[in-house]
Amino acid sequence: MRRVYSLTFLFTFIFISPNAFSWGFYAHKKINRMAVYGVPSPLSAFYKKNIDYITKHAVDPDKKRFVDSAEGPHHYINLDHYGANPFAVLPKYWKDAAKKYTEDTLNKYGTLPWEIMYWENKLTDAFKKKDLNAILRASATIGHYVADAHVPLHTVSNYNGQKTNQLGIHALWESAIPEAFGDSYQHINRGAIYLKDPAVSIWNILKQTYPLAATVLATEKEVATHFTNDQKYLHSNGDVHKIRYTPAYIAAYNKSLNGMVEKQLRSSAIDVASFWYTAWVNAGQPDLSHLKTTN
């Protein structure tokens, strides 16, 4: 099971586990909230009316990890397990991939792209039925997984630098940096688009994200050469399982990444909006203006 712990800029510890992580709670909520403003009319009115739900429940899949051991693989895919060119050998669709590699193998190395497609279908069906609660749940959930596909360390087996003596880098990249600088990030600069083939779009996102993992790791290695341990880490009472970084180190790493985290966060929001919009169009563009909750 992969567990996530959020890191605040100054005070909260990053807990290291032998599992993977996700965008921190702050970033997931910000991504879903930003995505609402990328949805075109008339669908935008529906999402703006429900923006608080969409924002609050962006973190539900991470919370589920604490109670469901099967949830973890939904958040990542270790593409490096599938050879030098994983995109040439991995089937886009679940049935084909399971037939080629077995479900056990896919679950072991992550099922993120297929989980996104599962929730895209759920959202489309919810729109067709005009089921408000199902629409909101599926929207918040797919937003989470689409965002995860933009995190480079969600695409490799060295997801927390455990193979390269860089433990803690996962939360440093996806939690510490956005929590420190997220309030200054620019809003999305373009709106949602209709995705002719959502499955292809998922894999295109991963093709863009995957190569960034090497940069994420190499950049941190280089930045670390300019800091002593005392300058890099805040005091953790000698506990090697608790790591937190100094504001100076977080800032230096962010600067060396040349805006990568902000770009990935902003791209996440645009793509989330596009998956929402595509599901609505594929459902026949139903009128949602008079929906009433059943709860």
N, C-alpha and C positions, 0 to 999 in steps of 0.2 A: 504494500500500500504506500502511495506517495503522499507525504504530508506537507502542508504549506504553513509557514509562519510568517507573518508580516513584520517588516523592519521599519521603524520610524527613523527619521533622519538622525536623531541624537540619542535616543534612550533605549530603544527596544533591541534585545539580542536577536541575532540570526541563529536559529538552532539548526545544526547540521544533522541530517539523518541519511541513511544509505538509500534514500529514495529521491524522487524528483520533486519539483516545485511548480509554481505557476506564477503569472503576474501577481503581484501583491494585491490585497483587497482594494487598496486605494486605486491602483491602475485599472483593475477590472471594472470598478464602478465608473471611473472616469471615461473609459472606452465606451461602455454602453451608453452613458449619458451624452457623450459627444456624437455617437452614432445617430441618436434621435434627430439631431439637427442636420443630418445628411440625407434624411428620407424626404422624397419629393411629395408634393401635394397630389391627391388628397390624403394619402396615407399618413403624412406628417402630423395631421391634426390628431389622429388616433395615438400615435406614439408620444406626442407632447403631452396629451392628457394623462398618459400613464407613465410619464418619465420617472416618477419616484419609484414605482414598482420595478421598472426596467433597471434602474440604477441599483437599488437595494439588493435585488436578487441576482445580480451579476456574479456574485461569489458563491451561489448555492452549490455548484458542482465541486468547489473546493471543500466546502463544509461536508459534503457527502463522503469525502474520502475518510473521514473520521469514523464512519459507521458502516461503510461498504468497501470491503477489500478489493472488489472487482472494479472500482471506479478509477483507480490510478492510471491504468493504461490508456484511458480515454483522453488523457491530457498531453500525450507525447507520441512521437514515433522515432525510434533510433534508426535513422536512414542509413547510417554508416554500417549497420549490420548487413545490409543488402549489397555490399560491394562498392566498387569505385563509381558506378553510375546507377544508383538505386532507381532513378526515374525511368530508366530503360527496361528494368526488370519487374518492378512492382506493378501489378494490375491496379487500375483505378477503382474497380468495384469490388466490394467485399467478397461476394461469392467466388469471383475469379481468383482473388488473392488467397482466400481460404483453401481453395482447391489446389493452388500451387504450393502454398507454404504450410498449411494446416492452421486451424483457429488457435491452437495452443501457441504456435510460433508467433502469430500476429499479436496475440494478447501479451506475450512475453516482451516483445519489442515495441509495443505501442500501437494504438488503433485510432489515433487522432483524426486522420482524414475521413475515415469511414464513420466515425462518431458525428462529425460535422454533417455528413450527408444524411445520416439517420435523423438528426434533428431538423434538417432542412425539410425532409419529407413530413416530419411531425408538424412542423409549422405550416406547411402548405395545406395539410389535412385540417388543421385547426382553423385556418382562414376559410376553407370551404364550408366548414360546419358553423362558422361564426361563433365559435366557442371562446368567449373572452378569456376565461381562466387558462385554457390550453394555449391560446395565442400568446399571452403574457409569459407563461412559464417557458414555452419553447423559444420565444424571442430572447429572454434573458439568458437561457441556457446556451443556445447556439452562439450568442454573443461572446460567452465565455470561451468556448472552444475555438472559435475563429480567432479570437485574440491570442490564445495559446499558440496557434499556428504561426504567429509572428515573432515568437520568442526563439532566437537561434538555438539556445541550449535545450529546447524541447525537441530538437531534431537529431541529437547525437547522444551516444552512450556516455560520453564524458560530460554529463549534464551539470555537474557541480564541481568540475575541476579535480575530481577525486583521482584521476589518472595522471595529473600533471602538477600535483602539489599546489592546487589553487582552490582548496575547499572554501566554500562560502561565496564563490563568484556568481552563482546563480541568483541568490537573493540580492547581491550587490548590484547586478545588472538590472533586474526586473522589479525590485522593490525599493532599494535604497536610492537609486537615481531618480525614478519618477516621483517618489515621495519628497525628495529634496527639491526638485526643480519643476514638478508637474504643474504647479500653479502658473508658471510662466510660459507653458507650452502654447503654441498657436493652435487655434481651432482648425478643424478640417477645412481644406481649401477647395474641395469639390464634393459633389453630392453622389448619391448612390447611382449605380448603373444596373441595367438588367443583365443578368448572367445567363447567356444562352445555354451553357452546360455547367451547372454548379460543381459537378464532380471535377471537371477540367479546371475550374477556377480554384478549387481547393489545392490541387496539385501545383498549379502555377504559383500560388502563395508560398507553398513549401519550397519550390525551386528558387524563389527569391530569398527565403529565410535561411535555408540550409547552408549556403556558402558563408554566411555571416558568422557562423559559430567559430570558425577558425580565427576570424578577426577579433571576436569577443575574447577569446582565450589569449591570443598573442598580444593584444593590446594591454591586457592586465599584467601579463608577464613583464612587458616593457616598462609600464608605469611603476611597478613594484621595485624596479632597480633604483628608483630615485627616492625611495622612502625606507627608513629604518622601521623595524617592527613597532617601535614606540610611536612613530609618526603615522603608521598605517592602521594600527589597531587601538581601540579603546580598551581599557583594563577589563579583563574578564575573570579575575581572581584565579588565574592559572588554569582554568578549565578549557581544554583544547576543543571541547565539543560545543562551546559557545563563542561565536565570533561576531564582533561588531566593528565597523570601520569608522575612522575619524572623518569628520566633515571635509577636511582637506583632501583626504584620499578619494572620497566619493566624488568630489569636485574635479580632481585631477583626472580620474578615470573617465568621467563623463566628458570632459573636454577632449581627451584623446580619442574618444569614440566619434567625435565630430558630429554630434547630434543624432547618432544612430537610434538611441532609445526613443527620443521624441518622434523620429521618423517612423519607427515601427509602431509606436502607440497610435500615431495619427493614421497610418495605413490600416491598422486594426479597425479603427472606428469607421473608416470609409467602407471597408470590406464587410463589416457587420451590417451596416445600413444596406449594402447591396444584397446580401443574403436575405434580409427581411423583405426588401422590396421585390426580389425575385419570387419568393414564396407567395407573396400577395398577388402578383401578376399571374403566376401559374395557377393560382386558385380561382382565377376569373375576376380579379379586382373587386371583391365584394365590398358593399357599403357597410362600414363599421360604425357609422355615426350614432346609431341607436342601440348599441350593444349594452346589455345589463349583466352585471356579474351574477353568477349563480351561488356564490358563497355568502 
